[in-house]
Amino acid sequence: MITITKELNTYLPLLLERQQALVLAIVKNILHIDTQEKRISVEQYNTEIELALKEVKQGKSLSHDEVVIQSKKWLKRK
């Protein structure tokens, strides 16, 4: 943990102010998610897995190539 802290202290000052603000926003977002996140039961987990497998069997999924094509479209929007 000390190494990570040292690296953060080394790199953060090198960022522009707007980049530092972005890093801060990300950290705050992570902390917010962690405090709101609730663990699900094993039963709920298994139910979600079963539903996902059922969707895959029904063809409700994308191939790797389809995901690559779709992600390239997302990147073009920026």
C-alpha positions, -999 to +999 in steps of 0.1 A: +000+000+000+029+024+007+042+019-028+008+028-043+006+059-021+041+070-031+033+065-068+001+085-064+020+113-047+045+112-075+021+112-104-008+134-092+012+167-093+022+160-129-014+160-140-032+191-153-058+205-129-086+192-150-070+157-150-066+159-113-103+168-110-112+138-132-091+114-110-108+129-079-142+123-094-133+087-102-121+081-067-153+096-052-174+075-076-156+044-065-162+052-029-198+060-035-204+027-053-187+007-025-209+022+002-241+016-017-232-019-030-251-048-015-241-084-017-266-107-033-275-141-020-261-173-035-297-181-047-299-147-065-265-152-080-274-187-093-307-173-107-289-146-126-264-172-140-292-194-151-310-165-168-278-155-186-272-191-198-308-193-211-303-160-230-271-173-246-289-206-256-317-185-272-291-166-292-295-134-273-258-127-272-231-111-294-200-128-308-166-113-301-165-099-337-199-082-332-188-066-299-156-053-316-177-037-344-202-022-319-174-008-297-158+008-328-191+026-334-191+039-298-156+052-302-165+071-334-192+090-315-167+107-293 
